[in-house]
C-alpha cells in the first residue's frame, strides 16, 4: 500500500473526506490546520495519507514531552474512507506510525487525548468501529472523561459579584500582555499541566483569558479559544487554594462564556471535565458526551 506525508495543499481534500466519513465531529479546514501544521509538535513524517491517486485513509501521529519530562506518543487523528474499511488500511497506517514512535523512545502511545492541542479527549464509545480497531491493536482503556455543554441563553453578567470582590481587594479583568510573566510563573508553580495551553490565549485579540488578582498577585485564571478555535470551547480554568470559596472561579467562568456568547455561539463546550458540580452550579452545564481514553505501553 502506498503512503505519503500530509502536505498543506491536502488540507481541503482531507477535510472533505473527514466530514464524509467521521460521525459526530465535523472538521473545518482551519481546524484541521490547527490540529496539524499549527501544532508546535507536528511532525510531517508521522502524519500519513494512505492511497496512491485518491486518499483511502489518514492518520496523524506525534509525540510530546510532558511537564514531568516523559516522552509520550499519540495517534491524534485518524479515519478511513467507509468503502475501504476492514481492508487493513488503518492497521497499515497504525503499525507504521507506531514503529516510528517507538523508535523515538516514547514510553507509551495514547489515542487522541494529545493535550494541549487535541480534537477530542478520547474516543466516543458510540464510535464502535474505532473502539474495536484500537482494542484489536492492543490498546487498553485506562480512563474515561466527559464533555459538558452549557446553554448560553442565560444571564452571564457578573458586574455585581465583581463589585463585591473589588471591595475585598480582588481585581478581575481580561489578561493583558504585561501579565505574561506572572502568568507563566503561576502556571509553573500551580498548574504545570497547562503551561503550554493557557498562553495560547494571548494570540487572540482580545486575549481569550480572564484573570483574578489579590493586591497585584495572580490567583486564578479562566480561558477559552486556546484549543479548537472558534468552536465555543471553554477552558482551562484554575484557582489557587487561597482564592477558593469566594466565587472567583464562577465569575471567571461566566466572563469567558459571555465572550463565547458574543461570538455568536448558542452553546459552550466544557471539555475534559473534572469538577462537574462546579459547572452545574454556576452555569447549569449538562453532560454532553463521554470519551474513553486508551493507551499502549512500550514492551519491556
PyMOL commands that set and color helices and strands:
alter all, ss='L'
color gray80, all
select helices_A, chain A and resi 8-21+29-35+44-46+82-84+89-103+128-136+159-167+177-190+192-194+198-203+241-243+248-262+276-283
alter helices_A, ss='H'
color red, helices_A
select strands_A, chain A and resi 3-5+47-50+57-65+71-80+108-111+123-124+140-151+170-174+209-214+217-224+233-239+267-270+286-297
alter strands_A, ss='S'
color yellow, strands_A
deselect
rebuild
show_as cartoon
